[in-house]
Amino acid sequence: MLNLKLFEKKIYAWSKLWHPNVLTVLGYAFDRDTGYPLLISEWMGKGNALNYVRSTDPSPITLLQIVSVCAF
């Protein structure tokens, strides 16, 4: 179950970040069927992190860097 207050805090914190390696948050919505939150950010030409990893077959070091950034 989604903790709405925690979700709102995370979105607020993300909206205040300003760094070239962090996407700007544009908003959020909820999936009509599942109720899962959908985070809206700028369009990325190479897609999301999973698609990038699948299409580029990065080295273990690069993969570890991606995972460590995504897991904070």
MARFISE-803015 format. One record per residue (C-alpha): residue number from 1; residue in three letters; chain; x, y, z. Coordinates in nm, 4 decimals, decimal comma. Example, Ala and Ser with C-alpha at 12.3 -4.5 7.8 and 13.67 -1.06 7.14 Angstrom:
2
n|res|chain|xx|yy|zz
1|ALA|A|1,2300|-0,4500|0,7800
2|SER|A|1,3670|-0,1060|0,7140
This chain:
72
n|res|chain|xx|yy|zz
1|MET|A|0,0000|0,0000|0,0000
2|LEU|A|0,1252|0,3457|-0,0884
3|ASN|A|0,2108|0,5782|0,1964
4|LEU|A|0,0767|0,8986|0,0412
5|LYS|A|0,2445|1,1334|0,2907
6|LEU|A|0,5849|0,9738|0,2299
7|PHE|A|0,5279|0,9878|-0,1469
8|GLU|A|0,4414|1,3576|-0,1272
9|LYS|A|0,7556|1,4266|0,0795
10|LYS|A|0,9728|1,2463|-0,1774
11|ILE|A|0,8169|1,4359|-0,4679
12|TYR|A|0,8626|1,7651|-0,2842
13|ALA|A|1,2287|1,6852|-0,2112
14|TRP|A|1,2889|1,5833|-0,5738
15|SER|A|1,1239|1,9039|-0,6978
16|LYS|A|1,3808|2,1090|-0,5028
17|LEU|A|1,6862|1,9333|-0,6492
18|TRP|A|1,8913|2,1211|-0,9082
19|HIS|A|2,1822|1,9268|-1,0556
20|PRO|A|2,2857|1,8346|-1,4124
21|ASN|A|2,2660|1,4629|-1,3241
22|VAL|A|1,9163|1,4782|-1,1745
23|LEU|A|1,6078|1,5018|-1,3939
24|THR|A|1,3642|1,7812|-1,3212
25|VAL|A|1,0362|1,6570|-1,1794
26|LEU|A|0,7445|1,7904|-1,3791
27|GLY|A|0,4663|1,6271|-1,1812
28|TYR|A|0,3007|1,3028|-1,0876
29|ALA|A|-0,0171|1,1078|-1,1454
30|PHE|A|-0,1666|0,7761|-1,0405
31|ASP|A|-0,2298|0,4809|-1,2704
32|ARG|A|-0,6056|0,4344|-1,3053
33|ASP|A|-0,5876|0,0549|-1,2974
34|THR|A|-0,3271|-0,0120|-1,0285
35|GLY|A|-0,3174|0,3086|-0,8274
36|TYR|A|0,0622|0,3111|-0,8582
37|PRO|A|0,2258|0,6533|-0,8649
38|LEU|A|0,3617|0,7716|-1,1988
39|LEU|A|0,6492|1,0170|-1,1779
40|ILE|A|0,6731|1,2628|-1,4657
41|SER|A|1,0107|1,4017|-1,5688
42|GLU|A|1,1819|1,5318|-1,8774
43|TRP|A|1,2006|1,3056|-2,1823
44|MET|A|1,5219|1,1048|-2,2031
45|GLY|A|1,6279|0,9985|-2,5513
46|LYS|A|1,7825|0,6716|-2,4300
47|GLY|A|1,4781|0,5822|-2,2214
48|ASN|A|1,4696|0,4701|-1,8629
49|ALA|A|1,7551|0,3065|-1,6717
50|LEU|A|1,6365|-0,0482|-1,7404
51|ASN|A|1,6093|0,0107|-2,1163
52|TYR|A|1,9505|0,1766|-2,1174
53|VAL|A|2,1119|-0,1206|-1,9427
54|ARG|A|1,9431|-0,3691|-2,1750
55|SER|A|2,0443|-0,1817|-2,4903
56|THR|A|2,4044|-0,0906|-2,4035
57|ASP|A|2,5299|-0,3907|-2,2034
58|PRO|A|2,7394|-0,1705|-1,9706
59|SER|A|3,0500|-0,2894|-1,7893
60|PRO|A|3,0046|-0,4138|-1,4311
61|ILE|A|3,1565|-0,0881|-1,3014
62|THR|A|2,9136|0,1271|-1,5029
63|LEU|A|2,6229|-0,0921|-1,3935
64|LEU|A|2,7243|-0,0542|-1,0295
65|GLN|A|2,7355|0,3242|-1,0749
66|ILE|A|2,3861|0,3239|-1,2281
67|VAL|A|2,2457|0,1057|-0,9530
68|SER|A|2,4049|0,3096|-0,6746
69|VAL|A|2,2578|0,6331|-0,8120
70|CYS|A|1,9110|0,4802|-0,8626
71|ALA|A|1,9002|0,3229|-0,5177
72|PHE|A|1,9486|0,6313|-0,3012
